[in-house]
Amino acid sequence: MTVLVDNYFQPGWRSRQIECAACQWRGDSARMSLEPHEDLSEYLCPRCEDILLIVRHPDLDQVRAAAAAGHPEALEQLALVEQFLQSRG
C-alpha cells in the first residue's frame, strides 16, 4: 500500500520503514528510487519499482507556517524562496 505524506514537514517520514507489498523489500526513503514531479515526489521500491511513498511538496504558506514554528528545513527553504523573490524585483 502506498503511503501518502501530505505534510512535508511532518517528522519521521524519511526514516520510516516501509514494506513493499509486491516483493516484500523493506527500507526507508533514502534507499528508494526518487521520481520528483512538480507538486509531489514518488519514492519507488528499488527492487520492483512499485510506488511506496508519495510526498506532496509544500506550498509557500506551508513553508512559512513551518518556519514560524521553527522547523530548520522550512527556515532554510523560506530564506531561499525570499532571496529568489527579492531578486526578481
Buried (B, 14 or more C-beta within 10 A) or exposed (E): EEBEBEEBBEEEBEEBEBEBEEEEBEBBBEEBEEEEEEEBBBBBBBBEBBBBBBBBEBEEEBBBBBBEEEBEEBBEBBEEBBEEEEEEE
